[in-house]
Amino acid sequence: MAVLLSAKVAEYEDALKGFRETTPHTIVAVFDMDGDLDRGRKQLAEIDEKVKPDLVFAVGIWALQAVVILAAAVADPVKVKLLLERAAEVFGVPEGVLSRGVALRRQRQGIETPVRVAVREQRRGEASVEKELLRSLLHAPQALDQVRTRISPEDFGDPVTRSLAGWVWEGTRDWPGDDPAAVLGRELELSGTEAMDWHAEAIGAAQRMVVRRLKHEQRERMNQLKVAAAQDEQTRLMQEIDEIARQLHELTK
């Protein structure tokens, strides 16, 4: 496996660290785009020509755009579709958005807007449920004991909400004045009305975060299954995928 890193920023490096700790694959090379799309395109070509890995793990929005640039340069529509299907699975971005980016690239128009909009909307939705849960817990701290049996601060994707969640889980209210997480916490405390059933809101938001985590785990297992060579590993992954699907069914029925 090879890794294409958009840039050396804390969030991307944390994602790579976590991936190293959990993936069953051997990472043979890590390429840093340094925020340069042309550099990323050349690195993708180098990965394909020299490294020839079974899998490429792309981290960050710039890496995603580099994939779109590479797909736009491929003439075979079958290969393009396979590449975009794979990218959609890895990034969780709709294949149609990536196809639109490829079409714009071939027309020499900017690809940044559709790709960025899709990623931004995805992150906005993730941050929204995280803030909703934190707001509910700040208004109904008695719900924390029930919530903490299902999720932890590590389930929060946004760095600011993750920091605030750490304080909430610890029961700390002595927040640093100018810390972004403290600012968010005070905003959430002041928002909402007493008429809300905040305990029920907290349980509902926690369940949505569990569903989100399970879907992410399911996508990871399916990606691993596609490159698994050993029969026992394939069997294990299929069993885990089935179990996750069962859990999702129970949560969403």
N, C-alpha and C positions, 0 to 999 in steps of 0.2 A: 504494500500500500504506500502511496505517496500523498503528501499533504500540501495543499496550496493555501497559504495564509495571506489574507488581504493586507494586513499590516501588523506590526508588532505593537499591539495595544493590549491593555490588561484583560479586557473581556475576551478577545480572541485567543490570547495565550492561556487563559483559564479554561476556555472551551477545549483547546488542544490538550491541556494537561489532563482534564477529565476524560477525554477520549483515549489518551494513551493508557490511562489506568483501567479502562473498561473493555477496550476492543481486544478481540482474540487475534487480530491481525498484526503482522510485523510491519512497522513503519520504516521503510527503507530510505526515505528522503523527505525533507521539509523544504518547501520553496516559499520565500517571502516576497510578495509582490511590492511591498513598501508603498502601497496606495497607487501604483502605476499600472494602468490597464494594459498598455503596450508591453510592459515588462511581464505582466501576468499571461498575456497571450503567448509570448515567446516561451515562458516557462511551461505552459501547457503543452506546447509543441515539443519542447525538450523532454517532458515527462513521457509523452507518447512515443517519441523516437528512441530515447536512450534508456529510460528507467523501465518502461513497459510494465507498470504495476497492474495487478488484478483490479484495483480499486483506487480512485482518487477522492480524497476527502477535502472538500473546499470549505474554508471558514471565512465568513464575512461577505458583505455586499459587493465589494470589489471583485472577489473571487467569483461570485455569481455572474457578474457582468463579463468577466473574462471568459467564462463558459459560453455565454451568449455570443461573444465576438468569435470564438472558435467555431461554434456551430454555424455562424453566418458564412464562414469561409469554406464549409464542407458542401460539395456539390450534390452528393448522394442523399436524396430525401429520406431514405430508410435509415441511414446512419445518423442523420440529423434528428430524426424522431426518437431513435434509441438514446441518443445523447441527452435530449431534452427530457425524456421520460425519466432517465436516471437522475438528472439534475433536480427535477421536480420532487422525486422521492427523497433525495438527500436534504434539500433545502426546505421542503414543505411549501413551495411556491407553485401555484397552478401552472400546468404545462402550457396553457393558452397564453399566459402572460409572457412566458419565455419565448414562445413562438412569435408573439407580437414584437418582442425585442429583436429577434433574429430578422424579421421582415423589415423593421426600421433600420437596422444596421445595414442590410443589403441595399436599402434606398438611400444610404448615407445620412440618415437622420439619427438624432440622439436616442440611445437605448436607455438612458439613465432614468427617464421619467416612469415608464411602465414598471420597470423592475423595482425601482425605489418605492414607488407607490404601493406595490404589492407587499414588499417587505415591511414598509412602515405601517401599513394597515394590520399586518399580522402581529407586529410587535405592539401596536396600540391596543389590539384586542387582548393580548396577553397581559399587558400592564394594567388594563382596565379591571380584569377580574382580580388581580393581585391587590390593587388599591381598594376594591370593593371589600375584599376579605379583611384587610387591615382596618378600614373604616369601621366595619362591623365589630371587629374584636376590640377596638378602642372604645366603642359605645357599649359593648357587652363582653367584658373581659371574662365573665364566667363561662363563655363558650370555648375558651382556649383549651381547657382540658380535653374536650371532645374533639376539637380540631387537630390538636397535636398528635392524636393517635393515627391521623390519616396523612398529614403532610408536615414538612419542616421548612425552616428558612431556605434550605438548599433547593427547594422546589420553586423558589421565586427567580424568574429569569432576569428581571431588571435589577441592576446593582443598587439603586436607591431603595426600591421596595424590599430588596433582600436585607439591606442593612437595618431598615426599620423593623422588618419582621424579626430579626435577631433580638432587638431590644424588646419587642412585644412578647416574644417567647420567654425572655428572661424576666419579664414583669418590670422592666426599667422605664421610668418616666422622666428621669433626669437627663434630658437630651441636650447635646451641645447646641448652642444658640444658632450658629451659622452653618451647621452641617446640612446638606441637601435632604438627608433622610429625616432630620429633626424638623426642618421646614415643612416637609410633606406630612409628617405626623401631626403637626399643629393644624395644618389645613384640613386634614381628615377628621380631627377631633371636632372642629368647628362646623363641619358640613353635616347635613342630614338633620332629621327631626326626631323628637322623642316619640312620636307616634309610630315609628318603624319598629318592627319586631327584629331587632338587631341580632338576636341569638339565631333566629331562623335564617336571616340573611347570611350570617357567618357560615352556617352549616351548608347552605346552598352554594356559596362561593367556594368553599373548601372542596365540595364534590366536583365542581367544574374544574378545579385545578387538578384533582385526581384523574379525571377523565383526560385532561390535557397531557398529563404525565404518562398515562397508559398508552395514549395514541403515539406519543413520541417513542416510547419503548417498543411498541409494536412495529413502527416504521424502522427502527434500528435493527430489530431481529429479522425483519424481512430483507433488509439490505445485506445483513450478514449471511442469511440463508442463500442468497444468490451467488455468493462466492465460496460457500462452505464446500470443502472437498470430501472430508471424511463422512462416512455414513452415520456414525454415532453423533457427530456434531449436527448434521442435518436433522436427525431424529429429535435431538434435544431442542433445537431451535423451533421446529414445528410444534413440539409440545408446549413450549413457552408462548408461541404465537396463539395457539388454541386457548391457553389459559388466560392470556390477556384479552382475547376476544370474548371469552366467557365473562370476565370481570366487567368489561365494557357493556356487555348486554345487560348484566344485572344492574349497572348504575344508570343506564339510559332507558330502560324499558318503562 
